Amino acid sequence: MHPAPSVILFTVMSGAGFGMLAFLGLGMPDVTGWIAFAFFAIAYVLAVGGLMASTFHLGHPERAIKAFSQWRTSWLSREGCCAVLALLVMAIYGAGLVFLDTRWSALGLVGALASVLAVFTTSMIYAQLRTVPRWHTPLTPALLLSLSIAGGALLAGQSDAAIGLLALAGAVQIAAWIVGDKALSRSGSTLATATGLGDAGTLRAFEPPHTGTNYLLKEFVHLVGRKHSLQLRVISLLLMIVLPIVLLVLPFNHMFAALAVVSHLIGAAVSRWLFFAEAEHVVGLYYGKRSP
């Protein structure tokens, strides 16, 4: 699928921001006053900035408010509800820490749970799509959640936890790639099923359905060379997982910690670009752009 920059920014920034809010809600780190304000400010800039970036991919951003009414059937609506709930609850919880030097633990726990649910609902927007076999697997929510929590631990200064969580996220990412590479062929989708002409015999694409491009081709068909894909996977793992772990293992240094965060976010952006670019929508079979 076409890797829109706005969606990449949204998923990477909001994932890290809500992951950080989850740790703050659990009292990690145990901070109050202006130090707590600094941590919450970073988390909110990432979470809210990511949510704002997502609106740039909407055809009618002014209608975004209507999405909240469809929570019974829409994962997008559930995502919006969980995100707003998390931000509101954590704002009250953070105000207690910053201005009253008081920790409302129960409220923080609710905010942490809502933050995790916000990321989970985001992941289910993609995992529910049967038309994208690479995404239609439990590894999709596992990937987005593991990266969010690992990034949150890193941003919250939980170095010991971050090392293990980053390693786990790396393992989930590798598993998602291995399983995803075979997902389209295992789905059973072919040119015959895409055109509905399976009973007519063996089919092959003679000519494209039309001579020009269209919305479906622009949005849902994006081809990445195998060589480039492998190179980007290595780069994303090195920046997102390996380098941050190495920096965290070294004797603590604020500069190393900052570099670990920056490296992780850049690597996560590369990984998320691949997440969208490698997603084979079955409509590509109809246009002769995919082979199962």
N, C-alpha and C positions, 0 to 999 in steps of 0.2 A: 504494500500500500504506500501511497505518497506520504513521506515523513514530514508533515507540516511543522515548521519551527515552533509555532505557538503551542502545539500539543506536546512537543518534546519539552519545552520550558515548563509547561503546566505539570506534567507528570513527574519530572525530576525535582522541580522546586517544591511543589506541594507535598510530594512524598517525603522529602527531607524535612520540610517544615513541620508536618504533622507527626513525623517520627520523633523529632526533637520535642514537640509539645507533649507527646506521650511520656517521654522520660521526665520532663519537668513536672508533669502531673503526678508522677510516682515519687517525686522528691529527689530526683537525680539530675543535677547536683542539688545539694541542700543549701540553697542560697536565699537571701532576702534582700530587701532594700534595692539600691541602685544596681547592684550586681545582678539581682533577679531581673530587674528591668531590662538590662542589656541582653540577657539570655532570651527573655520573652520577645524583645524587639526583633532579634535575629530570626526567631521561629516564625513570628507573624509576617515579617517581610517575605520570607520564603513561601509560607503557606498562602497568604493572601495574594502575593505577587504571582504565584503559580495559578491560582484560581482566576485572577484577572487576565492572565495570558490566554487561558482557555477560551475566553469570550471572543478572541480575535478569529477563531476558527468557525464561529457560528455565522450562518447566513444572515440571521437577524438578531444581533446581540441585544437589541432593545426588548426582545421577547423572552429573554433568559429567565425572567421572574416566573413565567408560566410553567417552567419545568418543575417547580416545587410541588405543583398540584397533582403530579402523576406518580407519586411515590409508591402506590400500590402495584404498579406494573413496570415501572421504569427504573433501571439501575442508575441512570443519569440523574433522575429526580432524587433517588435515595442518597446518591453521592452529595448533591447539593444540601439536602436536609442534614445529613451527618456532619458535613463540613461546617455549616452555620452553627449547629449545636456545639460542636467542638470548640469553635472560635469564641462563642458566647460564654460557655462554661469556663474555658481556660482564661478568658479575660477577667471574670469575677475572681477565679482562683488566684490569678496573678496579681490582681489588685490587692488582695489580702496579704500576699507576700511582700509586695513593693511598699505599700502605704501603711499597712497595719502590723507588719512584721509577724503575721499570723498565717499558719498553714492549716487550711481546711482540707484534711486528708481525704475525706469521703468525696468532696467536690473534685479534688484532683484526680481521684480514681475514675470518676465518671468522665471527666475531660479526657483522660488518657485512653479510656475505652472508646469514646466517640472519635478520637483522633485516629485510632487504629481502624475503626469501622469506616471512616472517610476514605482511607487508602484502599480498604477491601472493596468498597462499593465502586471505586474507580477501576480497580482491576476487573471486576465483574462486567463492566461495560464491554470489555474486550473478550473476556473468557466466555461470555454467553453466545458469541457469534459463531454459529455452525458454518457460516460461509467463509470463515477464515480458520481452517483446521489447525494451523500453527498456534493460534490463541485459544482454541476450544479445548482446553486441558487444565487440570488443577494446578499445573506448574505456573500458569499465568498469575493467579493471585499469590501463589507462593513466592514468585519472583518479585513482584511489586512490593509485597509486605516485607520480605527479607531485606530488600535494599532500603526500604523506608526505615525500618528499625535499626539496621546497621548504620545508615547515615545519621539517624537521630542520635544514636549512641556516640558517634564521632563528634557531632556538633555539640552535644551536651557535655563533652569532656569526659565521658566514661570510657577511658582508654582500654582497660582490661576487658570490659564487656565487648567493646567495639572490635577487638582483635578476633574473638571467636565468632561474632555476628557477621563480620566481613567475610571470614572464611566460609561460613555457612551460605551467605549470599552468593559467593563465587561458585560454590558447588551447585546451588540451585540454578544459577545462570548457565553453567555448562550443561546441566541436565536438560534445561529448556532448549538449548541449541540442538542437542543430540536428538531429543524426541521431536522437536519441531521440524528438523530437516526431513523427517520421514512422514510427517503428518498428512500432507496433501495426498501422497500415494496411498496411505492407509485409509484415507477417508472414503475411497470408492468413487470420488468425483472424476469424471472424464469428459471429453468433448461430447460423447454420446449423452451423458446425463445433463450436461450443461445446455445442450440444444433440444433435448427431449426427443431425439431421433435414434434412441438406442435400439429400437426394433427394426431399423432400416438396414442393418448390417454394419460392417466396419466403416468408421467415419474418419475422414481427414479434412483438415482445413484447406480449401481450394483458394479462396480469396477472403480478405477481411470483410466483416459485415458491412462496412462502409469505408469510403476513402479518407475521410477526415477523422479528427479526434473528437472526443466527447467527454462529458463529466465523469462517466464511469472509468474511462481510461486514465484521466487525469488524477482521480482520487484513489482508485483501487488497483491500478496496475503500475508497479514500479519494479524494474529489474535491476538486480545488483549482481555483478560478476562474482563468480565463486572465489577468485583470487582476492579481489578487493574485500569481500565479505570476511574471509579468513584473516586478512591483515587487520581489519577493523575490530574483529573479535579479540585478537591478541592485544591490540592497543587498549581496548576497553577494559580487559581483565587486568592488564598491568597498571593502568591509571586508577581504576575503580577499586581494585582489591589488593594487588600485590604491593604497590608502592605505599599506600596508606598503612598497611600492616608493618612493613619495614620501618617506616617513620615512627610508628607507635612503639615498636620493640626497642628502638634506640632510647638512651636516657632522655627523660622528658625535657622538651624545649618548646617554648611557645611558638617559635618559628616553624619547627617540625610539625607541630599540631596543626597550625594554619595551612601548611603545605599539604598535609594529609587530607584536610577538608577540601581544599581546592582541587587536588588530584582526584579525589573520589567523585566530586560533582562533575568534573569534566569527563571522567571515564563513564559515569552514569549516563551523561548526555550522549556519548558515543553508543553505548549499549542500547539506549532508548531509540536512537536513530535506526539502528539495526532492527529493533523490535518492530518498528513500523515498515521499514524498507523491505524486510525479508518476509513479511506477512503476505502469503499468496491467497488473494481472494479468488474464489472459484469462478468469478466472472471472467478472469483472465483466460480460462479454458475456452470460453465461447469466442473470444477474440483471437484465439490461437497464440496467446502470449505466454501460456504455461503448458507444461507437460507433466502429468501426474507421475 
